[in-house]
Amino acid sequence: MKKAPSPPSPETAPDTSTGPRSSNDASSLARKTDAQRSRVIFGTTLFVVFVCVALLVMNAWLVIRARTAENEQIARANTNLARAVSQQIDSTVALAEHIISGIVFELERADITPETLQRLQPVLVNHASEIQSIKGLFIYDEQGRWLVHSEASPAGTKNNSDREYFIYHQTNPSARTLISGPIVSRSSGEWVIPVSRRINDPDGNFAGVVLITLSVKHLLSVLDRFQIGEQGAIALFGTDQLLVRRPFREADMNRRNTDSPFQKQFQASRSGTVEGRSAIDGVTRIISFEHLLDYPLFVTVAVGKDEALREWKSASIYQTTWVVLLCLIVGVSGRYLIRSMRRRLVAELHLRSARDALTEANERLEHLAQEDGLTGLANRRYFDARLLFNFQQALEGQTPLAVVMVDVDEFKKYNDLYGHLEGDECLRRIALALRSAVWRSGDLVARYGGEEMVLLLPATDAEGALEVAQRARLAVADLRIPHAASALGTVSVSLGVAAEVPQPDSTPFELLKAADEALYLAKQEGRNTVMVHE
């Protein structure tokens, strides 16, 4: 049995009056509305500040990241160049040591007799005339007198017993080859680097010195072939002194390594990269060093820090300026949004505009993530995604899909001959040429890796793809980029074409493999060729 409800008490009975109670309700609603608006304004202010701080922090992170990547790229390029220079110097010194060893062997085997010296005279002259790096060859007796040499002028009463290398061999029984600091030649008046070795008589006593002088002028001409910028420097150091440096200053010759603030780093490891101010000319440089494999010498390759980072600085300033402007725009827009928050419709429009701007910024960032930093083409990750997408479209619509693989012919030789900086510029120009050969907006040109690039051509059969490939080959050929190591004399590309109408049991990577096989056939056909996979 249910209990009947009791009549309402005066305290709980509903109030049906419309006077003071209605005013209280309106005031309460107004207070609640003001509180909500205050919270919205405060939240919006925090949001605007957060967005500006986030943009500035993101910009700083991108600038630092770009600086790190630029430094790594500079260090790699410097290290490769230092290794190339050290190999060049190593081979020059090795050749001189080989010649000296042969002459010493002949002298110690047959003794130092007039007949032996007369037989060696044309040998010395021949070596000096045929090998550009060698300025002169000399044989001295135990008192430093000139016995035989490669110079055209007669020796007369010349004597070299006061030279450091002669004194070293006279007092040191070591049979090792000595590389001394640079000196001014008494026969030619030019700067030379002495490479010498002791001669022993049958009893093991000091019998003289065999000397080869390496031309500093020739070494400088070799170093001048490497592109290191206006503030760059390449130097060859001995154990404790400077042997030769580009740019050349006579005052720097025989400068002691102890003057260098990087001496400890140079001696601590075989190769590496340091950064600092040069003790020679005061220029701040990024310096890579490499020790020679067989001799107590090391090479330094340095690029001016300001010069090397000039492009990064310009890009960073440009990017930061735009970010600051964007922050100002966001701040001004936020202030306007806060002031106009009382009008709900205007607030919603501002929020929608901010959302669209954020979406556009994300799309721009996504586009940058899909681009290859060197060539400006689509990168490998984006190409793989597009290949899967276009393959699925072609499978559903049963339309043809074509892939053209592109490879730069003899590119390693090009890099070896002209350097990696010129190699990068070559790839950029080829990328522009390939873009010019692709006319449809739905087609894609991407960098596949290294010197390989790829064209993705939706709704294109083998005949159409072959036409595009030929157009691309001719576009690269028309660049006429010089390539002395190529049979054509200019840079060329080989292309492999594959096209098919996808079937349910086929995969996009099979199509890519077919294009790669066609590229391999094009290489076998002699390069600068287009081959279509059958």
Backbone hydrogen bonds, N-H to C=O, Kabsch-Sander energy under -0.5 kcal/mol:
donor,donor_aa,acceptor,acceptor_aa,energy
13,A,9,S,-1.4
16,T,14,P,-0.6
22,S,19,G,-0.9
23,S,19,G,-1.2
24,N,20,P,-1.9
25,D,21,R,-1.9
26,A,22,S,-2.0
27,S,23,S,-2.4
28,S,24,N,-2.5
29,L,25,D,-2.4
30,A,26,A,-2.4
31,R,27,S,-2.7
32,K,28,S,-2.6
33,T,29,L,-2.4
34,D,30,A,-2.9
35,A,31,R,-2.7
36,Q,32,K,-2.4
37,R,33,T,-2.7
38,S,34,D,-2.7
39,R,35,A,-2.5
40,V,36,Q,-2.5
41,I,37,R,-3.1
42,F,38,S,-3.0
43,G,39,R,-2.9
44,T,40,V,-2.7
45,T,41,I,-2.6
46,L,42,F,-2.4
47,F,43,G,-2.1
48,V,44,T,-2.5
49,V,45,T,-2.5
50,F,46,L,-2.7
51,V,47,F,-2.7
52,C,48,V,-2.3
53,V,49,V,-2.7
54,A,50,F,-3.1
55,L,51,V,-2.5
56,L,52,C,-2.4
57,V,53,V,-3.0
58,M,54,A,-2.9
59,N,55,L,-2.7
60,A,56,L,-2.6
61,W,57,V,-2.5
62,L,58,M,-2.6
63,V,59,N,-2.7
64,I,60,A,-2.6
65,R,61,W,-2.7
66,A,62,L,-2.7
67,R,63,V,-2.3
68,T,64,I,-2.6
69,A,65,R,-2.6
70,E,66,A,-2.4
71,N,67,R,-2.7
72,E,68,T,-2.3
73,Q,69,A,-2.3
74,I,70,E,-2.6
75,A,71,N,-2.8
76,R,72,E,-2.5
77,A,73,Q,-2.5
78,N,74,I,-3.0
79,T,75,A,-2.8
80,N,76,R,-2.5
81,L,77,A,-2.2
82,A,78,N,-3.0
83,R,79,T,-2.4
84,A,80,N,-2.1
85,V,81,L,-2.6
86,S,82,A,-2.6
87,Q,83,R,-2.1
88,Q,84,A,-1.9
89,I,85,V,-2.7
90,D,86,S,-2.8
91,S,87,Q,-2.2
92,T,88,Q,-1.7
93,V,89,I,-2.7
94,A,90,D,-2.6
95,L,91,S,-2.0
96,A,92,T,-1.9
97,E,93,V,-2.7
98,H,94,A,-2.3
99,I,95,L,-2.1
100,I,96,A,-2.4
101,S,97,E,-2.7
102,G,98,H,-1.9
103,I,99,I,-2.2
104,V,100,I,-2.9
105,F,101,S,-2.3
106,E,102,G,-2.0
107,L,103,I,-2.5
108,E,104,V,-2.8
109,R,105,F,-1.8
110,A,106,E,-2.1
111,D,107,L,-1.3
113,T,111,D,-1.4
117,L,113,T,-2.6
118,Q,114,P,-2.5
119,R,115,E,-2.0
120,L,116,T,-1.7
121,Q,117,L,-1.5
124,L,120,L,-2.4
125,V,121,Q,-2.1
126,N,122,P,-2.5
127,H,123,V,-2.3
128,A,124,L,-2.3
129,S,125,V,-2.0
130,E,126,N,-2.0
131,I,127,H,-2.1
132,Q,130,E,-0.7
134,I,131,I,-1.2
135,K,133,S,-0.6
135,K,213,T,-3.4
136,G,213,T,-1.2
138,F,211,L,-2.8
139,I,148,V,-2.2
140,Y,209,V,-2.8
141,D,145,R,-1.9
142,E,207,A,-0.5
144,G,141,D,-1.9
146,W,158,K,-1.3
147,L,139,I,-2.9
147,L,145,R,-0.5
148,V,139,I,-1.2
150,S,137,L,-1.7
158,K,155,A,-1.7
160,N,144,G,-2.7
163,R,160,N,-1.5
167,I,163,R,-2.2
168,Y,164,E,-2.5
169,H,165,Y,-2.2
170,Q,166,F,-2.3
171,T,167,I,-1.7
172,N,168,Y,-1.3
178,L,196,S,-3.2
180,S,178,L,-0.6
180,S,194,P,-2.3
183,I,192,V,-2.6
185,S,183,I,-0.6
185,S,190,E,-3.5
189,G,185,S,-1.6
192,V,183,I,-3.0
193,I,214,L,-2.2
195,V,212,I,-2.8
196,S,178,L,-2.6
197,R,210,V,-1.9
199,I,208,G,-2.7
201,D,205,N,-2.5
204,G,201,D,-2.5
207,A,199,I,-3.3
208,G,199,I,-0.9
209,V,140,Y,-1.4
210,V,197,R,-2.5
211,L,138,F,-2.9
212,I,195,V,-2.8
213,T,136,G,-2.6
214,L,193,I,-2.7
214,L,212,I,-0.6
215,S,133,S,-2.5
216,V,191,W,-1.7
217,K,191,W,-0.5
219,L,215,S,-2.1
220,L,216,V,-2.5
221,S,217,K,-1.7
222,V,218,H,-2.0
223,L,219,L,-2.4
224,D,220,L,-2.1
225,R,222,V,-1.2
226,F,223,L,-1.5
228,I,226,F,-0.7
232,G,229,G,-0.7
233,A,302,A,-2.5
234,I,246,R,-2.3
235,A,300,T,-2.3
236,L,244,V,-3.0
237,F,298,F,-2.8
238,G,241,Q,-3.4
242,L,255,R,-3.2
243,L,236,L,-2.9
244,V,236,L,-1.5
246,R,234,I,-3.3
252,D,249,R,-1.8
253,M,250,E,-1.1
254,N,242,L,-1.4
255,R,252,D,-1.9
257,N,240,D,-1.9
259,D,256,R,-1.4
260,S,257,N,-2.4
263,Q,260,S,-1.3
266,F,262,F,-2.6
267,Q,263,Q,-2.0
268,A,264,K,-1.5
269,S,265,Q,-1.0
272,G,289,F,-1.7
274,V,287,I,-3.2
276,G,285,R,-2.2
278,S,283,V,-2.2
282,G,278,S,-1.3
285,R,276,G,-2.8
285,R,283,V,-0.5
286,I,303,V,-2.6
287,I,274,V,-3.2
287,I,285,R,-0.6
288,S,301,V,-2.8
289,F,272,G,-2.5
290,E,299,V,-2.4
291,H,270,R,-2.3
292,L,297,L,-2.5
297,L,295,Y,-2.3
298,F,237,F,-1.9
299,V,290,E,-2.9
300,T,235,A,-2.5
301,V,288,S,-3.1
302,A,233,A,-3.1
303,V,286,I,-1.9
305,K,284,T,-2.4
308,A,304,G,-3.2
309,L,305,K,-2.3
310,R,307,E,-0.9
313,K,309,L,-2.7
314,S,310,R,-2.3
315,A,311,E,-2.5
316,S,312,W,-2.7
317,I,313,K,-2.8
318,Y,314,S,-2.5
319,Q,315,A,-2.8
320,T,316,S,-3.1
321,T,317,I,-2.5
322,W,318,Y,-1.9
323,V,319,Q,-2.2
324,V,320,T,-2.9
325,L,321,T,-2.5
326,L,322,W,-2.5
327,C,323,V,-2.8
328,L,324,V,-2.7
329,I,325,L,-2.6
330,V,326,L,-3.0
331,G,327,C,-3.1
332,V,328,L,-2.9
333,S,329,I,-2.8
334,G,330,V,-2.9
335,R,331,G,-2.5
336,Y,332,V,-2.5
337,L,333,S,-2.6
338,I,334,G,-2.9
339,R,335,R,-2.5
340,S,336,Y,-1.8
341,M,338,I,-1.4
343,R,340,S,-1.3
344,R,342,R,-0.9
347,A,343,R,-2.3
348,E,344,R,-2.3
349,L,345,L,-2.0
350,H,346,V,-2.4
351,L,347,A,-2.5
352,R,348,E,-2.3
353,S,349,L,-2.3
354,A,350,H,-2.7
355,R,351,L,-2.4
356,D,352,R,-2.5
357,A,353,S,-2.5
358,L,354,A,-2.3
359,T,355,R,-2.4
360,E,356,D,-2.6
361,A,357,A,-2.4
362,N,358,L,-2.4
363,E,359,T,-2.3
364,R,360,E,-2.3
365,L,361,A,-2.5
366,E,362,N,-2.5
367,H,363,E,-2.3
368,L,364,R,-2.3
369,A,365,L,-1.9
370,Q,366,E,-0.7
370,Q,367,H,-0.8
371,E,368,L,-1.2
372,D,377,L,-4.0
376,G,372,D,-2.0
378,A,445,V,-1.6
379,N,370,Q,-2.4
383,F,379,N,-2.2
384,D,380,R,-2.5
385,A,381,R,-1.8
386,R,382,Y,-2.5
387,L,383,F,-2.8
388,L,384,D,-2.0
389,F,385,A,-2.1
390,N,386,R,-3.2
391,F,387,L,-2.3
392,Q,388,L,-2.1
393,Q,389,F,-2.2
394,A,390,N,-2.7
395,L,391,F,-2.2
396,E,392,Q,-2.4
397,G,393,Q,-2.5
398,Q,394,A,-1.3
399,T,394,A,-1.5
401,L,500,E,-2.3
402,A,457,L,-2.2
403,V,498,A,-2.9
404,V,455,L,-2.5
405,M,403,V,-0.5
405,M,496,G,-2.7
406,V,453,M,-3.5
407,D,494,S,-2.4
408,V,451,E,-1.2
409,D,492,S,-2.5
411,F,408,V,-1.0
414,Y,410,E,-1.8
415,N,411,F,-2.6
416,D,412,K,-2.7
417,L,413,K,-2.3
418,Y,414,Y,-3.1
419,G,415,N,-2.2
423,G,419,G,-1.8
424,D,420,H,-2.5
425,E,421,L,-2.0
426,C,422,E,-2.3
427,L,423,G,-2.1
428,R,424,D,-2.0
429,R,425,E,-2.1
430,I,426,C,-2.3
431,A,427,L,-2.3
432,L,428,R,-1.9
433,A,429,R,-2.0
434,L,430,I,-2.6
435,R,431,A,-2.1
436,S,432,L,-1.9
437,A,433,A,-0.9
437,A,434,L,-0.6
438,V,434,L,-0.6
438,V,435,R,-1.2
439,W,437,A,-0.6
443,D,440,R,-0.9
444,L,456,L,-2.2
446,A,454,V,-2.6
447,R,378,A,-2.8
448,Y,446,A,-0.6
448,Y,452,E,-1.5
449,G,452,E,-1.8
452,E,449,G,-2.6
453,M,406,V,-2.7
454,V,446,A,-2.6
455,L,404,V,-2.7
456,L,444,L,-2.8
457,L,402,A,-2.9
457,L,455,L,-0.6
459,A,400,P,-1.2
460,T,400,P,-0.6
460,T,457,L,-0.7
465,A,461,D,-2.6
466,L,462,A,-2.4
467,E,463,E,-1.8
468,V,464,G,-2.1
469,A,465,A,-2.7
470,Q,466,L,-2.6
471,R,467,E,-2.1
472,A,468,V,-2.4
473,R,469,A,-2.7
474,L,470,Q,-2.5
475,A,471,R,-2.1
476,V,472,A,-2.0
477,A,473,R,-2.4
478,D,474,L,-2.5
479,L,475,A,-0.5
479,L,476,V,-1.1
480,R,476,V,-0.6
480,R,477,A,-1.3
483,H,489,G,-2.6
486,S,483,H,-1.7
489,G,486,S,-0.5
491,V,481,I,-2.5
494,S,407,D,-2.5
495,L,529,T,-2.7
496,G,405,M,-2.4
497,V,531,M,-3.0
498,A,403,V,-2.1
500,E,401,L,-1.9
506,S,503,Q,-2.0
510,E,507,T,-0.7
511,L,507,T,-1.2
512,L,508,P,-2.0
513,K,509,F,-2.3
514,A,510,E,-2.2
515,A,511,L,-2.0
516,D,512,L,-2.0
517,E,513,K,-2.3
518,A,514,A,-2.1
519,L,515,A,-2.1
520,Y,516,D,-2.0
521,L,517,E,-2.0
522,A,518,A,-2.2
523,K,519,L,-2.1
524,Q,520,Y,-2.0
525,E,521,L,-1.8
526,G,523,K,-1.3
527,R,522,A,-1.8
531,M,495,L,-2.3
533,H,497,V,-3.5
